[in-house]
Amino acid sequence: MPKATFYNLPREKQNKVIQAAREEFVRAKDGEILIKNIVISAGIPRGSFYQYFETKEDLVDFLMENHFLKTKKVFLQKLLEFNGDIISAFEDIFKNMISTENKENVDLERKIMENIKRFQERHSIHICPLKDKKLFKEISIDKEKFRIESEDDLESVIHIIISIFIKNIIDLQNGNSEEKVLENVKRDLNYLRCGILK
């Protein structure tokens, strides 16, 4: 996590460092983040990086935790927007995530997925912002439509949806069109909504 000196920076400079770090995180292969690229992009001296973060791992943890918090916030907003319809909320989140103008988000999602296991190992926890047991108390799901009555029910549904997302993000990066991937997500979410029994 960032040191106090990072939080003492003006917000604009914090954002510059975060943006440069995010770009390098997405670019890096196998977690080989180069501090040199971050400091050049952010326009800060190399030594400043270590005044803000102890290690590269601290930086990655910070980026991932920020991403998890934003993901949870977007989910809660979409759930309100769609009146508790969890399937429609997730469909809209996915559509926005993969839209052409959000290509950077798709790349970031892929890198987050690649790094979740390492993050969990470093912190000896299982983390997913939408599988937080407290989330069930924070959200309002339309119980007329959905049989989600417990934390375990919610966790199972979210696990299925995240699996659908991961598969289709990979398909998008392997050359499937945005339209085809969105069509597949709608089909898969519809199976979840209606079941596969006739």
Contacts in CASP RR format, 6 or more apart in sequence:
PFRMAT RR
TARGET T0000
AUTHOR 0000-0000-0000
METHOD contacts of the structure
MODEL  1
MPKATFYNLPREKQNKVIQAAREEFVRAKDGEILIKNIVISAGIPRGSFY
QYFETKEDLVDFLMENHFLKTKKVFLQKLLEFNGDIISAFEDIFKNMIST
ENKENVDLERKIMENIKRFQERHSIHICPLKDKKLFKEISIDKEKFRIES
EDDLESVIHIIISIFIKNIIDLQNGNSEEKVLENVKRDLNYLRCGILK
1 58 0 8 1.000
1 61 0 8 1.000
1 62 0 8 1.000
1 65 0 8 1.000
2 52 0 8 1.000
2 53 0 8 1.000
2 58 0 8 1.000
2 62 0 8 1.000
3 51 0 8 1.000
3 52 0 8 1.000
3 53 0 8 1.000
3 54 0 8 1.000
5 51 0 8 1.000
5 52 0 8 1.000
6 14 0 8 1.000
6 17 0 8 1.000
6 51 0 8 1.000
6 52 0 8 1.000
6 53 0 8 1.000
7 14 0 8 1.000
9 17 0 8 1.000
9 52 0 8 1.000
13 44 0 8 1.000
16 42 0 8 1.000
16 43 0 8 1.000
16 44 0 8 1.000
17 38 0 8 1.000
17 42 0 8 1.000
17 44 0 8 1.000
17 52 0 8 1.000
18 63 0 8 1.000
18 66 0 8 1.000
19 41 0 8 1.000
19 42 0 8 1.000
20 37 0 8 1.000
20 38 0 8 1.000
20 39 0 8 1.000
20 41 0 8 1.000
20 42 0 8 1.000
20 43 0 8 1.000
21 33 0 8 1.000
21 38 0 8 1.000
21 42 0 8 1.000
21 59 0 8 1.000
21 62 0 8 1.000
21 63 0 8 1.000
22 63 0 8 1.000
22 108 0 8 1.000
23 37 0 8 1.000
23 41 0 8 1.000
24 33 0 8 1.000
24 34 0 8 1.000
24 37 0 8 1.000
24 38 0 8 1.000
24 41 0 8 1.000
25 31 0 8 1.000
25 33 0 8 1.000
25 59 0 8 1.000
25 60 0 8 1.000
25 63 0 8 1.000
25 108 0 8 1.000
25 111 0 8 1.000
26 104 0 8 1.000
26 107 0 8 1.000
26 108 0 8 1.000
26 111 0 8 1.000
27 37 0 8 1.000
28 34 0 8 1.000
31 60 0 8 1.000
31 115 0 8 1.000
33 56 0 8 1.000
33 59 0 8 1.000
33 60 0 8 1.000
35 46 0 8 1.000
35 49 0 8 1.000
35 56 0 8 1.000
36 46 0 8 1.000
38 49 0 8 1.000
38 59 0 8 1.000
39 45 0 8 1.000
39 46 0 8 1.000
39 47 0 8 1.000
39 48 0 8 1.000
39 49 0 8 1.000
53 59 0 8 1.000
53 62 0 8 1.000
57 122 0 8 1.000
60 115 0 8 1.000
60 118 0 8 1.000
60 119 0 8 1.000
61 119 0 8 1.000
61 122 0 8 1.000
61 123 0 8 1.000
64 112 0 8 1.000
64 115 0 8 1.000
64 116 0 8 1.000
64 119 0 8 1.000
67 108 0 8 1.000
67 112 0 8 1.000
68 127 0 8 1.000
68 128 0 8 1.000
68 129 0 8 1.000
69 129 0 8 1.000
71 129 0 8 1.000
71 130 0 8 1.000
72 129 0 8 1.000
72 130 0 8 1.000
72 132 0 8 1.000
72 135 0 8 1.000
74 93 0 8 1.000
75 89 0 8 1.000
75 90 0 8 1.000
75 93 0 8 1.000
75 129 0 8 1.000
75 130 0 8 1.000
76 138 0 8 1.000
76 139 0 8 1.000
78 89 0 8 1.000
78 90 0 8 1.000
78 92 0 8 1.000
78 93 0 8 1.000
79 85 0 8 1.000
79 86 0 8 1.000
79 89 0 8 1.000
79 139 0 8 1.000
79 140 0 8 1.000
79 141 0 8 1.000
80 140 0 8 1.000
81 89 0 8 1.000
81 92 0 8 1.000
82 88 0 8 1.000
82 89 0 8 1.000
82 92 0 8 1.000
83 142 0 8 1.000
84 139 0 8 1.000
84 140 0 8 1.000
84 141 0 8 1.000
84 142 0 8 1.000
85 142 0 8 1.000
85 145 0 8 1.000
85 146 0 8 1.000
86 141 0 8 1.000
86 142 0 8 1.000
86 146 0 8 1.000
86 148 0 8 1.000
86 157 0 8 1.000
87 146 0 8 1.000
87 189 0 8 1.000
87 192 0 8 1.000
87 193 0 8 1.000
90 161 0 8 1.000
90 165 0 8 1.000
90 189 0 8 1.000
91 185 0 8 1.000
91 186 0 8 1.000
91 189 0 8 1.000
94 165 0 8 1.000
94 168 0 8 1.000
94 182 0 8 1.000
94 185 0 8 1.000
95 182 0 8 1.000
96 102 0 8 1.000
97 105 0 8 1.000
97 106 0 8 1.000
97 109 0 8 1.000
97 165 0 8 1.000
97 169 0 8 1.000
98 105 0 8 1.000
98 106 0 8 1.000
98 168 0 8 1.000
98 169 0 8 1.000
98 172 0 8 1.000
98 178 0 8 1.000
98 181 0 8 1.000
98 182 0 8 1.000
99 178 0 8 1.000
100 178 0 8 1.000
106 169 0 8 1.000
106 172 0 8 1.000
106 173 0 8 1.000
109 165 0 8 1.000
109 169 0 8 1.000
110 169 0 8 1.000
110 170 0 8 1.000
110 173 0 8 1.000
113 166 0 8 1.000
113 169 0 8 1.000
116 127 0 8 1.000
116 128 0 8 1.000
119 127 0 8 1.000
120 126 0 8 1.000
120 127 0 8 1.000
128 158 0 8 1.000
128 162 0 8 1.000
129 135 0 8 1.000
130 158 0 8 1.000
130 162 0 8 1.000
131 155 0 8 1.000
131 158 0 8 1.000
131 159 0 8 1.000
133 151 0 8 1.000
133 155 0 8 1.000
135 154 0 8 1.000
136 150 0 8 1.000
136 151 0 8 1.000
136 154 0 8 1.000
139 154 0 8 1.000
141 148 0 8 1.000
141 154 0 8 1.000
143 149 0 8 1.000
146 157 0 8 1.000
147 153 0 8 1.000
148 154 0 8 1.000
148 157 0 8 1.000
157 192 0 8 1.000
160 192 0 8 1.000
161 189 0 8 1.000
161 192 0 8 1.000
164 185 0 8 1.000
164 188 0 8 1.000
164 189 0 8 1.000
164 192 0 8 1.000
165 185 0 8 1.000
168 176 0 8 1.000
168 181 0 8 1.000
168 184 0 8 1.000
168 185 0 8 1.000
168 188 0 8 1.000
169 181 0 8 1.000
171 180 0 8 1.000
171 181 0 8 1.000
171 184 0 8 1.000
172 178 0 8 1.000
172 181 0 8 1.000
176 184 0 8 1.000
END
